[in-house]
Amino acid sequence: MTREQLAALLAEVAAGRLTEAAALERLRHFPTEQLAFAQVDHHRGLRQGHPEVVFCAGKTVEQVVAICERLAAASGTFLGTRATPEQAEALRRRFPLMDHNPLARTVHLAAADTGPGPSGGTILVVCAGTSDLPVAEEAAVVAGAFGHRVERLVDVGVAGLHRLLGATEQLSRAAVIIVVAGMEGALPSVVGGLVKVPVIAVPTSVGYGAHFNGLAPLLAMLNSCAAGVTVVNVDNGFGAGFVASLINRRWEQPAD
């Protein structure tokens, strides 16, 4: 449950359109709901500004469906990452309006009442190569699901630097930039040297042997000489999208 949803619930009670008993029923599983295999955190939206997101990897189809059902019942929405085709198909049968992005491996049921459109700046997701697209798309979907405008700039790695330099206007418009790269992981440093906004670097496990499944670009990004670059874990598009959303929200509204 988000702050806006809780405020709306209290307003309904105050206006006499909803009884106290009905309001308490809606809050019956607040802050957590105990399942046999999980505790669904309905309080996270109030604590962090974003609801709990389901990491589908390693869960059975039945577990993913059950968790998403409880999230949807409480808030009308859910977001899942690293979903398998089988998990996505089972969710689509249960929620026909759900969006499945096979490239990002995400499943997202948007709330029926989304409120006003996104405000504030644009989150730009920059992808070094086509092989990095699954991680980049995960970041883009997460940021978009949290209500932000998202733009994509793909296949602009340092092997052809002119491709990036040709997009300087798009880079300059962004409020936050996510840069996804494998191989030697140099692209975030280049972008960080061109812009005046936060850059979130995401190393990927794309590369040859000495790349060490993402360790080489991770270390390169951590050692970036561009001061505005921060780094998330290997292949962690979700984490990048989440942090970018938090940063962008601070541009949109004052701190509490």
C-alpha positions as CSV (number, residue, x, y, z in Angstrom):
1,M,0.0,0.0,0.0
2,T,1.4,3.4,-1.0
3,R,1.0,6.6,0.9
4,E,-1.5,7.9,-1.6
5,Q,-3.6,4.8,-1.3
6,L,-3.6,5.0,2.5
7,A,-4.5,8.7,2.4
8,A,-7.4,8.0,0.0
9,L,-8.6,5.2,2.3
10,L,-8.6,7.6,5.3
11,A,-10.4,10.3,3.2
12,E,-13.1,7.8,2.3
13,V,-13.7,7.0,6.0
14,A,-13.7,10.7,7.0
15,A,-16.2,11.5,4.2
16,G,-18.5,8.7,5.4
17,R,-18.3,6.8,2.1
18,L,-16.5,3.9,3.8
19,T,-17.2,2.3,7.2
20,E,-14.5,1.8,9.7
21,A,-15.1,-1.9,9.5
22,A,-14.6,-1.9,5.8
23,A,-11.4,0.1,6.1
24,L,-10.1,-2.3,8.8
25,E,-10.8,-5.2,6.4
26,R,-8.7,-3.6,3.7
27,L,-5.9,-3.2,6.3
28,R,-6.3,-6.7,7.7
29,H,-3.0,-7.9,6.3
30,F,-1.1,-4.7,7.0
31,P,1.9,-4.4,7.3
32,T,2.7,-8.0,6.4
33,E,0.7,-11.0,5.2
34,Q,1.9,-14.4,6.2
35,L,1.9,-17.1,3.5
36,A,3.2,-20.7,3.9
37,F,6.4,-19.8,2.0
38,A,6.6,-16.0,2.2
39,Q,5.8,-12.8,4.1
40,V,4.3,-10.3,1.7
41,D,5.4,-6.8,2.8
42,H,2.4,-4.5,2.2
43,H,4.1,-1.7,4.2
44,R,7.1,-1.2,1.9
45,G,5.3,1.4,-0.2
46,L,4.9,3.6,2.8
47,R,8.5,3.0,4.0
48,Q,10.3,3.3,0.7
49,G,7.9,5.0,-1.7
50,H,7.7,1.9,-3.9
51,P,5.9,-1.4,-3.2
52,E,7.6,-4.8,-2.8
53,V,8.9,-6.2,-6.1
54,V,8.8,-10.0,-6.7
55,F,12.1,-11.6,-7.6
56,C,10.7,-14.6,-9.5
57,A,13.9,-16.5,-10.0
58,G,14.1,-19.7,-7.9
59,K,10.4,-19.6,-7.0
60,T,7.8,-22.0,-8.3
61,V,5.0,-20.9,-10.6
62,E,2.5,-21.4,-7.8
63,Q,4.6,-19.3,-5.4
64,V,4.9,-16.4,-7.9
65,V,1.2,-16.4,-8.7
66,A,0.2,-16.5,-5.0
67,I,2.5,-13.6,-4.1
68,C,1.4,-11.5,-7.0
69,E,-2.3,-12.3,-6.2
70,R,-1.8,-10.9,-2.7
71,L,0.0,-7.8,-3.9
72,A,-2.7,-7.1,-6.5
73,A,-5.5,-7.6,-3.9
74,A,-3.8,-5.1,-1.6
75,S,-2.7,-2.4,-4.0
76,G,-4.1,-3.3,-7.5
77,T,-0.6,-3.7,-8.9
78,F,2.5,-5.8,-8.9
79,L,5.9,-6.0,-10.5
80,G,8.1,-9.1,-10.9
81,T,11.6,-9.5,-12.3
82,R,13.5,-12.4,-13.7
83,A,10.3,-14.2,-14.6
84,T,10.4,-17.4,-16.6
85,P,8.0,-17.9,-19.6
86,E,6.1,-20.4,-17.5
87,Q,5.6,-18.0,-14.6
88,A,4.6,-15.2,-17.0
89,E,2.1,-17.4,-18.8
90,A,0.5,-18.5,-15.5
91,L,0.2,-14.9,-14.4
92,R,-1.3,-13.8,-17.7
93,R,-4.0,-16.4,-17.3
94,R,-4.8,-15.0,-13.9
95,F,-4.3,-11.3,-14.9
96,P,-5.1,-10.8,-18.6
97,L,-4.1,-7.1,-18.5
98,M,-0.6,-7.8,-17.2
99,D,2.3,-6.8,-19.4
100,H,5.1,-9.3,-19.9
101,N,8.4,-8.1,-21.4
102,P,10.3,-11.3,-22.5
103,L,13.5,-9.4,-23.1
104,A,13.6,-7.8,-19.7
105,R,12.0,-10.9,-18.1
106,T,9.6,-8.7,-16.2
107,V,5.9,-9.0,-15.4
108,H,3.9,-5.9,-14.5
109,L,0.3,-5.3,-13.6
110,A,-0.4,-1.5,-13.7
111,A,-2.8,-0.1,-11.2
112,A,-6.2,0.8,-12.7
113,D,-6.1,4.2,-11.1
114,T,-2.6,5.5,-12.0
115,G,-3.3,9.1,-11.1
116,P,-1.5,12.0,-12.8
117,G,1.1,11.3,-15.4
118,P,4.8,11.3,-14.5
119,S,6.4,14.6,-13.6
120,G,10.0,15.7,-13.2
121,G,12.8,14.7,-15.4
122,T,13.5,11.8,-17.8
123,I,15.5,8.7,-16.9
124,L,17.7,7.8,-19.8
125,V,18.9,4.1,-20.1
126,V,22.0,3.9,-22.2
127,C,23.1,0.5,-23.4
128,A,26.6,-0.3,-24.7
129,G,25.7,-3.2,-27.0
130,T,22.8,-5.3,-28.1
131,S,24.0,-8.2,-25.9
132,D,23.5,-5.9,-22.9
133,L,19.8,-5.2,-23.8
134,P,18.2,-7.6,-21.3
135,V,19.7,-5.9,-18.3
136,A,19.1,-2.4,-19.8
137,E,15.5,-3.2,-20.5
138,E,15.0,-4.5,-17.0
139,A,16.2,-1.1,-15.7
140,A,13.9,0.7,-18.1
141,V,10.8,-1.4,-17.2
142,V,11.4,-0.9,-13.5
143,A,11.8,2.9,-13.8
144,G,8.7,3.1,-16.0
145,A,6.6,0.9,-13.7
146,F,7.4,3.4,-10.9
147,G,5.9,6.2,-12.9
148,H,8.8,7.9,-14.6
149,R,9.4,8.9,-18.2
150,V,12.0,6.7,-19.7
151,E,14.1,7.0,-22.8
152,R,16.4,4.5,-24.3
153,L,19.7,4.9,-26.2
154,V,21.1,1.6,-27.4
155,D,24.2,0.2,-29.0
156,V,26.5,3.2,-28.3
157,G,29.5,1.4,-26.8
158,V,33.0,2.8,-26.9
159,A,34.0,0.6,-29.9
160,G,32.2,3.3,-32.0
161,L,32.3,6.4,-29.8
162,H,30.8,8.6,-32.5
163,R,27.5,6.9,-31.9
164,L,27.4,8.3,-28.4
165,L,28.7,11.7,-29.3
166,G,25.9,12.0,-31.8
167,A,23.3,11.7,-29.0
168,T,24.7,14.6,-26.8
169,E,21.4,16.4,-26.9
170,Q,19.5,13.4,-25.6
171,L,22.1,13.0,-22.8
172,S,21.8,16.6,-21.8
173,R,18.0,16.4,-21.4
174,A,18.1,13.5,-18.9
175,A,17.7,14.0,-15.1
176,V,19.3,10.6,-14.3
177,I,21.2,8.3,-16.6
178,I,21.6,4.5,-16.3
179,V,24.6,3.1,-18.3
180,V,24.7,-0.6,-18.9
181,A,27.9,-2.2,-20.3
182,G,29.8,-5.4,-20.4
183,M,33.2,-6.2,-21.8
184,E,35.7,-3.7,-20.3
185,G,32.9,-1.5,-18.9
186,A,34.3,1.9,-20.1
187,L,31.1,3.5,-21.2
188,P,29.8,4.9,-17.8
189,S,33.1,6.8,-17.4
190,V,32.7,8.3,-20.8
191,V,29.1,9.3,-20.1
192,G,30.0,10.6,-16.7
193,G,32.5,12.9,-18.2
194,L,29.9,14.5,-20.5
195,V,26.9,15.2,-18.3
196,K,26.1,17.0,-15.0
197,V,23.5,14.5,-13.7
198,P,23.9,11.3,-11.6
199,V,25.1,8.3,-13.7
200,I,24.3,4.8,-12.4
201,A,26.6,2.2,-13.9
202,V,25.5,-1.4,-14.4
203,P,28.1,-4.0,-15.3
204,T,26.9,-7.0,-17.2
205,S,28.1,-10.6,-17.5
206,V,28.6,-10.2,-21.2
207,G,32.2,-10.7,-22.3
208,Y,35.1,-13.1,-23.0
209,G,37.1,-15.1,-20.5
210,A,39.2,-12.4,-18.7
211,H,35.9,-10.5,-18.3
212,F,35.2,-13.0,-15.4
213,N,31.4,-12.9,-15.8
214,G,31.1,-9.2,-15.0
215,L,33.9,-8.8,-12.5
216,A,36.2,-6.9,-14.9
217,P,33.6,-4.2,-15.8
218,L,32.5,-4.0,-12.2
219,L,36.0,-3.1,-11.0
220,A,36.4,-0.8,-14.0
221,M,33.2,1.1,-13.0
222,L,34.2,1.2,-9.4
223,N,37.5,2.8,-10.4
224,S,35.9,5.4,-12.7
225,C,37.6,8.8,-12.7
226,A,34.3,10.4,-13.5
227,A,33.1,11.7,-10.1
228,G,29.4,11.4,-10.8
229,V,29.3,7.7,-11.4
230,T,27.9,5.2,-8.9
231,V,27.7,1.4,-9.4
232,V,25.3,-1.4,-8.8
233,N,25.9,-5.1,-8.9
234,V,26.5,-7.2,-12.0
235,D,23.4,-7.6,-14.2
236,N,21.3,-5.6,-11.6
237,G,19.0,-3.7,-13.9
238,F,16.4,-3.7,-11.2
239,G,18.6,-2.0,-8.7
240,A,19.6,0.6,-11.2
241,G,16.0,1.4,-12.1
242,F,15.0,1.5,-8.4
243,V,17.8,3.9,-7.5
244,A,17.2,6.1,-10.5
245,S,13.5,6.4,-9.5
246,L,14.5,7.5,-6.0
247,I,16.9,10.1,-7.3
248,N,14.3,11.4,-9.9
249,R,11.6,11.7,-7.2
250,R,13.9,14.0,-5.2
251,W,14.0,16.3,-8.2
252,E,10.2,16.2,-8.3
253,Q,9.3,16.8,-4.7
254,P,11.0,18.1,-1.5
255,A,12.3,15.6,1.0
256,D,9.8,14.6,3.7
